[in-house]
């Protein structure tokens, strides 16, 4: 079964991007890692689309590690939103987790949409 209205998030790195797909309630539909190559970008977009219609994707680091992915997604017509890294103090206190960071990004987008509807 496919859920309409998927929001994605990607925690970007030099060699691997960790992606998350969530529904409109913030429920996690899946978390997966993809290589930072053209084929990896295509696989990531296909994986997200497998969960439903991609409404937008939050990408961390669109000025560095995420730039290639952000450009790829934008050229395919996907709305890309730059998201900030999680708070450093919180990360230091609870530890760094790529899957948690990836899930936090689409949930941040959902909060923004609630406050600033399009």
C-alpha positions as CSV (number, residue, x, y, z in Angstrom):
1,X,0.0,0.0,0.0
2,X,1.3,3.5,-0.9
3,X,0.7,6.5,1.3
4,X,0.1,9.8,-0.6
5,X,2.2,12.7,0.6
6,X,5.7,11.6,1.6
7,X,8.1,14.0,3.1
8,X,11.8,13.0,2.9
9,X,14.9,13.9,4.8
10,X,18.5,13.3,4.1
11,X,21.5,13.4,6.4
12,X,24.4,14.0,4.0
13,X,28.0,12.7,4.1
14,X,31.0,12.4,1.8
15,X,30.4,8.8,0.8
16,X,26.9,7.8,2.0
17,X,23.6,9.7,2.5
18,X,21.1,8.5,5.0
19,X,17.5,9.1,3.9
20,X,14.2,8.9,5.8
21,X,10.7,9.0,4.5
22,X,7.8,10.1,6.8
23,X,4.1,10.5,6.4
24,X,2.1,13.6,7.2
25,X,1.8,12.6,10.9
26,X,5.6,12.3,11.1
27,X,5.4,8.6,11.2
28,X,8.6,6.9,9.9
29,X,7.9,4.9,6.7
30,X,11.6,3.9,6.3
31,X,15.2,4.7,6.7
32,X,17.9,3.7,4.2
33,X,21.5,4.6,3.2
34,X,22.6,5.4,-0.4
35,X,25.9,6.0,-2.1
36,X,26.8,9.6,-3.1
37,X,26.8,8.8,-6.8
38,X,24.4,9.5,-9.6
39,X,23.1,5.9,-9.3
40,X,22.7,6.4,-5.6
41,X,20.7,9.6,-6.1
42,X,18.4,7.8,-8.5
43,X,18.1,4.8,-6.1
44,X,17.3,7.2,-3.2
45,X,14.5,9.0,-5.2
46,X,13.1,5.7,-6.3
47,X,13.1,4.3,-2.8
48,X,11.3,7.4,-1.5
49,X,8.7,7.3,-4.3
50,X,8.1,3.7,-3.4
51,X,6.4,5.0,-0.2
52,X,4.1,7.4,-2.1
53,X,4.1,10.8,-3.8
54,X,7.2,12.8,-2.8
55,X,6.0,16.3,-1.7
56,X,9.3,17.6,-0.6
57,X,12.7,16.6,0.7
58,X,14.8,18.2,3.4
59,X,18.5,18.0,2.6
60,X,21.2,18.9,5.1
61,X,24.3,20.5,3.8
62,X,23.1,21.7,0.4
63,X,26.2,23.9,0.2
64,X,28.6,21.0,0.7
65,X,28.0,17.2,0.8
66,X,24.3,17.6,-0.1
67,X,24.7,19.8,-3.2
68,X,24.8,17.0,-5.8
69,X,21.7,15.3,-4.3
70,X,19.8,18.6,-4.0
71,X,20.5,19.5,-7.6
72,X,19.5,16.0,-8.8
73,X,16.2,16.1,-6.8
74,X,15.4,19.6,-8.1
75,X,16.0,18.6,-11.7
76,X,13.5,15.8,-11.3
77,X,10.8,18.3,-10.1
78,X,11.0,17.5,-6.4
79,X,10.7,20.4,-4.0
80,X,14.0,20.6,-2.0
81,X,14.2,22.4,1.3
82,X,17.6,23.1,3.0
83,X,17.5,22.1,6.6
84,X,19.9,23.0,9.4
85,X,22.0,20.4,11.3
86,X,20.5,19.3,14.6
87,X,21.5,21.4,17.6
88,X,25.2,20.6,18.5
89,X,24.6,20.7,22.2
90,X,21.8,18.1,21.8
91,X,23.9,16.0,19.6
92,X,26.8,16.1,22.1
93,X,24.5,15.2,24.9
94,X,22.7,12.3,23.2
95,X,25.2,11.3,20.6
96,X,25.3,11.6,16.8
97,X,22.9,9.3,14.9
98,X,22.5,9.5,11.1
99,X,19.1,7.8,11.1
100,X,17.7,10.1,13.9
101,X,19.1,13.2,12.0
102,X,17.5,11.9,8.8
103,X,14.1,11.5,10.4
104,X,14.3,14.9,12.2
105,X,14.6,16.7,8.8
106,X,11.2,15.8,7.3
107,X,9.6,16.3,10.8
108,X,11.1,19.8,10.8
109,X,9.5,20.5,7.4
110,X,6.1,19.3,8.7
111,X,6.4,21.8,11.6
112,X,7.2,24.6,9.2
113,X,4.3,23.7,6.9
114,X,1.9,23.9,9.9
115,X,3.2,27.4,10.7
116,X,3.6,28.6,7.2
117,X,1.1,26.7,4.9
118,X,1.7,27.1,1.2
